[in-house]
């Protein structure tokens, strides 16, 4: 598919955009990156995602695909010759989708609450966050990756939040690895892959960004 035109509309700190970047890198897909100003949304973004007006959006030969998990599934199906992300077995595919959805509904929400709240709200978010990670760790078991022997769909869903963990820990004053050592070991293993390491942002830069947002919210 050398003639494909692929553009990613994204915002640099978005964990959802990072998912798409990992998937594209795993598949070896060349694409144009289009950084979006989320305060002053471009006509292209509004045109390509008229329902939600959100990033990321993958534009493939002029046709938009929205919502990060759907985009990753689309990438897996279109560029299926290399590095399959979803298992071929229907039951295992369903389980992968379940846990990726779990990451969206639990890990993102509780993680965000940790760095956008203080006091009791933050403490509650930290407990819920760790409890959710422990459930994920149980699903991982003793496998090297959520995908088994290779990087898979759930790994791609989770990994962008791993580079945010430093911000969560520093702002919330807790240690994730102490409670979830296997999960952290899996994330570190994934980071050894160039497709992952080059797609994720530096944790220190994300922490600085989070602190800036907290100051704007009057939390610092």
N, C-alpha and C positions, 0 to 999 in steps of 0.2 A: 504493500500500500504506500509506495514511495511518493505517489502523487497527492496524498491526502494533505489537506490544509487544516491544521489544528491550532486553535488559539485558546488559551486559558485566561479567563477574566478572573482576577484574584486580588487578595490583599495580603501583604507580606506576613502579617502575624497570625493569619487565620489557620487554626488547626485543620479546618475542613478543606481549605485549599491545599495544605501540605499533603493530605491524603491523596489528592489527585496527582500532585507532583511525584509522589512515591510510585504510584501505579504507572504513570507515564514513563518514569525512569526505569522501572522494572521491565517494561515492555520494549524499551528502547525507542519510544515514539518521539520524534522531533516536533517541537511545537513553539509557537510564539507566545510569550508571556506578556499579558497586559495588566499592569498594576492599576487598580481602581481607587478612586477617592470616594470613600463611603459617605462622606458628608456632602459631597457634590457629585452625585451619581451621573455617570456619562450616559449619553443618548444610546450608546451601544449596549450598555448593561441593561438599561430600561427596556430596550427593544428585545434583547435576548432572554431576559427573565422578567416579563411584564407582570407575572403573578406575584412574585415575592420581592423583586428588585434586589436580590442578594447575590453575593459571590459564594462559592465559585460557580462559574459557568464554563463548560467545555463547548467550544464551537467547532464542529467537525464538518468541513465542506459546507459551511454556511448554516448548518442546522445546530441549534443549541440543545444541550443536555444540562439539566439543573439538579441540584441537591447532591452533595458529595458522595454519599454511599451509592446512589443510583449511577453517578458518573463513573465510579470505580467499577461497578458491575458492567457498565457499558464498555469501558476500556477493555475489561477482561474478555468480553464476548467478541468485540471487533478485532482486537489484536490477539487472537487466541493461540497463535503459533508458538508464542514464547511466554515462559513464566506464568502458568495458570495460577490465579489467585483464589478462585472458588473451587471446591472439590467437585468431582464429576458425579458422585453419589447424591441423589436427591435429598436424602435425609441429612447428610452431612452439610449440604448446601443450605438447607433450612436452618440448621444449628448455627452455621456461620453467620447467616443473616440475623438470627436472633441475638447473638452476642454483639454483633456490630451495632445493632439497634440499642442494646443495653448500654454500650459505650456512649452513644449519643444522648440517651435519656438520663443516665446516672453520672458518668464520669465527667462529662462536659458541665452539666448543671451544678453539681456539687463543687467541682474544681473552681468554677467561676465565682461561686458564692464565697469560697475561701478568700479570694483576693479582692472581692468587692464589698465585704462586710467586716465588722469588728465584733468583739464581745461574744455574747451568747450565740448569736447567729453564726458567727465564724466557727465557734466550737462545735456547734451542731453539724455544720457543713463538713468539718474535718472528720467527725465520727462517721457520717454517712458516706463520705468519700472513701475512707479506709475500708469500711464494711463492703462497699461495692467492689473495690479492688480485690478484696479477699475472695469474693464470689468469682471474679474473673480468674484469679490465681487457681482456684479450684478447677475451673474449666481447662486451664492450661495443663495442670497436672505435671507430669514429668517430661512432657514433650519439649523439644528445643524451641519450637515455634507454635503459635496457635494453629498454623497451617500444617502441623506435623513435622516433617523433616525439612520443609521449605517455608519461606515467608508466605503468609496467606492473607485472606481478606480481613480477618479480625485483627491481625498484626497491623495491617495498613490503617484500619479504623482507629486503633489505639495509639500507635506510635507518635503522632503529632502532639498528643497530650503529654507524652513523656518529656519533651523538651520544655514544657510548661511546669513540670514538677518542681524545678528549682524555685520558681516564683511562688508556687503554692507553699512549699516548705519554708522558705525564708520569711514570707509574709505571715504564715500561720504558725511558725515556730514549732514544727514537728518533723519527723523523719519517716518517709514512706518505706524505705528499704527495710527498716527495723520490723515492720509489720508484714511486708510482702517481698521477701528476698527473691523468691523464684520469679516473680513477675518482673522485678527490676533486672535480674540476670538475663531474662528473655529480651528485654528492651535493649540492654547493652549488646547482646549478641546480634540483634537486628541492626544496630548502629554500625557494626563492622562491614555491613554491605554499603557500597558506594551509593546505590540508588536511594538508600535511606539517609545516610549522613549528609549527602549533598542537597536533600530535599527539606531537611529540618532546619529551623533557625537556632541560632546560638542562645542557650538558656539565659545567659546574662543579659542579652539585649531584650529578651522577652520580659525578664524581671524588671529592667529599667522602664520598659513600656508600661508594665502593670503598676509600678510605683507612680508614674506620671498620671495614669488614669485615676488612681486612688487619691492623689492630691487634688485633681479636678472634682472628684466626688466629695472632697472634704473629709477623707478618712485618715489622712496622714497628719 
